[in-house]
Amino acid sequence: MVRPAYRSRSRRRVYKRTPGGKTVVHFEKRKPKAARCAICGRPLGGVPRGRPVEIRKLSKTERRPERPYGGYICHACLMKFYKYAVSKMVQ
């Protein structure tokens, strides 16, 4: 029997083949949900799904896109924002 903490489904089961040929079960924490746009709510591209300990090991440019509001709003909402800002400047 596994440890009581591993009996719940909060940890995912990963089947690993050992060098001896046995298949064993490893229990890993699940990945969090994908980052979402603050305006429209669609998943953000270029932002990795991972636990904070995994994200911390990435460089800053691997964590989020290098554009204004990258990792916060999606490209479509950014274009709408730019068009709105330019139309206000022209008027």
Phi, psi and omega in degrees: 000140180280171178297147182303328181295334183269356183284337180280166181269012177289341173249140182271150180268129178237122181270124182241139176265125181275164178300334179282355178099354179280152173256124181241161181254126172254145180250118182240152175291147182284158176282147176286170178293163179290149176294144184237155180294139181287340184262302186262339176089005179282153179299140182276133174277149177082002178247116185288147172273124178185162177287155184306326180292329177282320181294325182298332183281347181277155175286165184300322182287341175276343182279329185202159180292149180267067174220164179303136182061023179295133182084003181236312175234156184281170184295324182293317179292327177295319178295319177299318180297316179297315180298320178295316181295319180293319179296327178288325179289324183290322183290000000 
